[in-house]
Structures are given as C-alpha cells and as structure tokens.
Amino acid sequence: MAEATTTDSAHANDAHQHSTKSYFVVWIILLACTVLTVLTGRTDLSHLFPSANIVLALTIAVIKASLVVWYFMHMREAAGTNRIVFVTSFVFLLVMIFGVFGDLWTRSPMTLPYHTPTTEGPEIMVPEGGHHAPAHHE
Amino acid sequence: MSSSDEHAHSARHPHLAEHFETIQQQDYAARLGMWLFLGTEVLLFAGLFLGYTVYRHFYHATWHACSQALSLSLGATNTVILISSSLTVALAYWAVKVGKRNLALGLLAFTILCAIAFLCIKYVEYSHKFHVGELPGKWFRAEELMQYPAANMYFTIYFLTTGLHAFHVIVGMSVLIWVMKGIIKGRYTPDYFVPVELGALYWHLVDLVWIFLFPLLYLI
C-alpha cells in the first residue's frame, strides 16, 4: 500500500509542476506569427526570390506547429516512443508529397493537364464544348 | 502468498484496468495509443494536402486568384480563436493536474465556446460561398472566377479540407464536453488525469491542422 502511494505521488509530481507562464509566452508568439503571416501573406514577395511567399508562409506555419506540438501538446515531456510515432507520420507525409513532386517537376509540358499549345509542338485535341481555358478565347 | 495477492489487489489504483499491471503502464499505453491515432490523423489530412499541392502546381494562377476570393479577416479571426482555445485547453489540463477543478471547468467551457464561434464563422463563410456559387465541381458558377481553369477544383479542395477540419472541430468539442462531464463527476483528479490529457491532445491537433490550412487556403 505504502509503495503504491509513493509511486502514485511520484507520478503526480513528475507531472512537471512548471508554471503556466510558458503557455502564455507560446500563445503570444503564436499570435505574433499569425499577424506576421497575415501581413506578408497577400503581399507579393517574389522580387526577393521566386515563390518567396509560400516559403515564408510555410516556414511560419512550421514554427507555429512546432511550438504547439512541443509546448501545448507536451512533446518535450513525452516518452521517446511517442515522439517517434508522431514524427514518423510527418516523415511519411513528406515522402508522399516529395515523391509526387518527383513526377510533377520532371513532366514534359505536353503531359500537363492545362497546356497552352505552341506552334512548335503537336496540337492538343480539345474535345468539343470541353473545358474553358483562357488560351482559347483570348 | 494469498495474503500478498490480496494486498496487491487492495492497492490497485481505482482507475487501473484489469489487464494492466500498474497505472504507469496503463498511462503509457494510453498515451502511445493516442499519439498513434494522431499520426493517422496527420496522414488522413496528408492526402488532402497532397491533392492541394498537385492542383496548385498545375493551376498556379487559379490558386492565387481563388485564395484572394476568401475572406482574410474571417480566416484570421478563426486562426486567433483556435490558437487561443489551444491555450485554454492546455491551461485546463494544467488546472486538472494541480486540482483547480472549477478553473479547469471554466477553461474547458471557454474552449468549447471558441469551437462554437469557429463553427459560426465557418458557417458565415460557407453560406457566402453558396450564395456566390464558389462551389465544387459542376455546381461552380462564380462569374468572376470563370476565366480561371479548374477554379472549381480549388473549391473542391477548399470544401474537402475545411469540411473535414470542421468535422474534427465538432468531434473535438464533443470530446471536451465528455472530459468536462468527467471532471464534474470527480473522475479526473491530480491522481488520474490522462483522459483529460488525451482530450486536450486531440484539440491541439485540430489547431495544428488549421495552422497549415489557413496560409495555404487564404494567403498564397
């Protein structure tokens, strides 16, 4: 009985009696990141480098998500197994997206679904009354 | 021998299930199960994010034009609501752990109100889209976006991702109501709070998904 009580209270105590301050700090950072992403989101940043907008927006999103996972979801106190399980799902997400990008980045223009016909290549057959592409009515 | 068995039995944690040796083992299993489930949730949304990526690659100008058609102020408001509700649910978990029962209930009630506010704003956005015809597939009839090829695909992906997310908001809300019920009944205390922790984790996942949906749909 005595042994069980000590393990129980040890369990409650290892339950990290850190203050709630870190939660509020994280919340403020998350709000600041949201303001930053809203302000930069619809401004054209492509003069910095191509696709600067999506790179910045996704970087901010990854920072926000990491803060939520690390502090709010207590990943910093989670068992190693749980970290591996959760992080692995993101690894497979990246494998899936970049695997598909291998196809997208190496396609010949003719295999793209929306392709503007040029005089160099063969004409694309557009079915009668098919989809409306601006290239055909401009 | 039999007396020590009986002794061990009397020392059992009131919430320890038959098939676990100790409460630590049970907590460990519960947490691992939850993280596994959250991993599958990430992969569930991953499929939709992949669809988004592919169509965005094919129809870059369309994606840009359609994202501008969404209401940035409503989307940003919902982001702030979800981030703040993530804070309050994290605080509620802390409050249960340190035994501040009423504070925990208040924080959870606030979180649920945030969820309701999120859904109301989502409803305003959806009804506007139904009104102007920014709809998926053959229902698409928004005149000003007609010139963009596959604009209806943008709204297919918009409704699929935000719809699945809104469904998660409803489920998360129900989970938090269930957690509140447990706290009212005195089931969750500083000695036993893992269900509160797991419910909070689910709510954080809802926030996590929105953190990516918001910039991808509304901003770029």
Interface residues (C-beta under 8 A of the other chain):
Chain A: M1 E3 A4 T7 D8 H11 A12 A15 Q17 T20 Y23 F24 V26 W27 L30 L31 T34 T37 V38 G41 R42 N53 I54 A57 L58 I60 A61 K64 A65 V68 V69 Y71 F72 M73 H74 A78 A79 T81 N82 V85 F86 T88 S89 F90 F92 L93 M96 I97 V100 F101 L104 L112 P113 Y114 H131 H132 A133 P134
Chain B: H7 S10 A11 R12 H13 T22 I23 Q24 D27 Y28 R31 L32 W35 L36 L38 G39 T40 V42 L43 A46 F49 L50 T53 V54 H57 F58 Y59 Q68 L72 A76 T79 V80 I83 S84 S86 L87 V89 A90 L91 W94 K97 V98 M146 Q147 Y148 P149 A150 P190 D191 F193 E197 A200 L201 H204 D207 L208 I211 F212 F214 P215 L216 Y218 L219 I220
